[in-house]
């Protein structure tokens, strides 16, 4: 997606970009945090 935004910005569908930024990225961040947390459980 970065390549499209940086080099083809006149062709970017702003609705798709908005969904990616407001919905997809936060979901991905939560998933990554959960995975990292599972890999590094808190010490007792």
Buried (B, 14 or more C-beta within 10 A) or exposed (E): EEEEEEEEEEEEEEEEBEEEEEEEEEEEEEEEEEEEEEEEEEEE
